[in-house]
Amino acid sequence: MFKPIPLYVGLRYTRAKRRTHFISFISLISILGIALGVTALITVLSVMNGFQKELRDRILGMAAHAQVVSLGEGISDWRSLQKIINEHPHVVGSAPQIEFEAMLNYTDKVSGAILRGVEPAEEKQVSDVHEHMVSGSMDALVGGDFGIVLGRELAMLLGVGMGDKVTVITPQGNVTPAGFMPRFRRFTVVGVFSVGMYEYDRATAFIHLDDAAKLMKLGEKVSGIRLKLDDMFLSKQIASELNQELSPNYFVTDWTVQHENFFRAVETEKRVMFFILLLIVAVAAFNIVSTLVMLVNDKRSDIAILRTLGMTPLQVMGVFVVQGTLIGLIGTLLGVIGGVTLAINVDTIVPALERLFHTQFLSPDVYYISELPSDLEISDVIVISLVAFFASVLMTLYPAWQAARTQPAEALRYE
């Protein structure tokens, strides 16, 4: 008795049996449609968040948060420069490197690769390669021993294993009486790594910094200093600060510049998918219009009686807004439950489906990541829920307005 009249009547109509079962069927379809749309939105956005996070972690596990390079031919006084850089409060680690392209040869097989000359002890401060070793160890890289650590896909392509010797051929060469001769050196495989990203596993190899300097005839120079920061999302700001502190001969770039187009494409794809999947919710919300229009026609005589008893047009409108809102609320809640459940269990559901159908949905030869990750963000769930709910409420306004315009005399004329 203490309920507002529109809310009481609206809930009473919701519980009442329909004279036309088709209205109940359309109501059910509307609820399921909204639930399906919300579930799909939450699941897909969570998976895309997972992809974005996984890609970022794997790329930055091999790349660096920031890198100092010279505008000339290498950095000669890199040790003193490294000390200056390490004094910055946001720099938690740094490591020198010599990076160059080379050809790797074993028996009759040849492949191009990016070679990185590193100091194994310092490399652990800026990358996670040592945590992804399949065999051997990064510590096995000793200056003067000419050891090499290969990506797993690269090692499989060349057909090499631990202890095998591969020939590294550089594009820089020597001029001899016989003509131009490329520079080459035999290296012993002392480790194989796999970071789970085909691009790196297929085309990256590590050698010791001293061996790289000898091979490239750089002497005491390095090609750059890689940095690890305490907050990767402040990399642009920190790079700008370091550029102001260091000599004009040096330039600091951060990971957002090096991989800007890639991460921008991922973010754009995420937004586009959000709006595409939002159409599912919109279509389901449109069903609420047809449900309420048919319900208004079914209840015209009831509306007329309520009007003659003193109910105002605004209260009549509220009756049908309550019903449409209830449909949207139930559909949204079911969708949130389904979406959150799916998003949390994607890592177990997808492998089960792959085993059931004897297939792999994401081939490592085609995709950067061969597993389906998921990263559920509460902010996404809240936004999706609010959008779905308010879209449902919005769709109730027209049929509710039509109900409020019902004239009691005309509605009861033939009753």
C-alpha positions, 0 to 999 in steps of 0.5 A: 500500500506504500508503493507508488501507484505506477510502480505497483501497477507496473509490477502487477502487470509484469506478474500477470498472465498474458491473454496473448502469449506472443507478448510474453514470448517477445518479452523473453526474447528481449531479455535474452537478447540484452543478456546475450549482447551484454555477455558478448560485450564483456567477454570480447572486451576482456579478451581484447584487454588480455591480448593488449596486456599480453602483447605489451608484456611480451614485447616489453619482455624483449624490448625495453621501456626506453632506449638511449642511442647516439646520433653518431656511430655508437656510444663510446663512453657508455659506462659513464653515461650509464651511471648518469642514467641510473641516477634518475629516480624512475630508472630501475635498471639499464643494460648496454647492447649491440644490435645488428642484422645478420645471416645464420647458416647451419649446413644447407639452411640459412636464415636472417636474424636480429642479433643482440650483443648483451651482458647477461648479468645486466640484461636480466635488469631490463628483459625477461628472456632468462625466465623463458629459457627452454634449454641452456642459460643466458649466463652461458654467454661468456665473452671470447667463447662465442656462444649464441642463444637462439629463439626456439622457432629459429633453432627449429628452422635451422635444425640446430640443438645445444652444442651445434655450431652455426655460422654468423655472417654480417653484411659488413665485410672486408675488402681483399685482393679477391674482392669484397668478403663478408665477415663471418664467425662460427658460434656455439649454441649454448641456449634456446629461449621461447617468449611465446611470441613468434616474431621474436622466437623466429628472428632473434638471437643473443651473443655476448657484448664482447663477441658482438663488438669483435664481430662488428669491429666496434671496439669499446662502443655499443649501439645503445643502452636499454632502460627499465622504468618503475612505471612503463606508462610514464615512459614518454615523460621520463624519456623527455626528462632524460633528453633534457638532461643528457648531451645533445649527442644522445637521444632517448626513445620510449616503447610507445614511440617504437610500437606506437602504430601497433598498440594504437591499432589494437586500441582502435580495434577494441573500440570498433568491436565495442560499437559493433557488439553494442548493436546486439544490445540495441537490437534487443532493446528495440524488441522492448518497443514492440513488446510494450506497443503490443502490451499497450494495445492489450491493456487499452481497456485497463488503461481507460479504467485507471484513467477514469479512477483518477490516474494521470497520463504521467502515471500511466506512462510510468506503469509501462516504463516500469515494465520496460525497465524491468526487462532491461534490468533482468537482461543486463543482470543476466548478461553481467553474470554470464559475461563475467563468468565467461571472461574469468574462465576463458583460459579453461573453456578455450583449451577444452574446446580445442581438445574437443575439436582437435584443433588450435584456434590461434596458430603461432605461425599466424598470430602473435599469441597462440593462447586466448588471454582474458583481463576482466576490467571492472570499468568495462563491466560498469560502462557496458551495464549502464549503456545496456540499462539506459538503452532499455529505459530509453526504448520504453519512452515511446510506447509509454507515451502512446499509452498515456495518450489513450482516451478513456471514452474511445477505449471503452466505447466497444467494451 
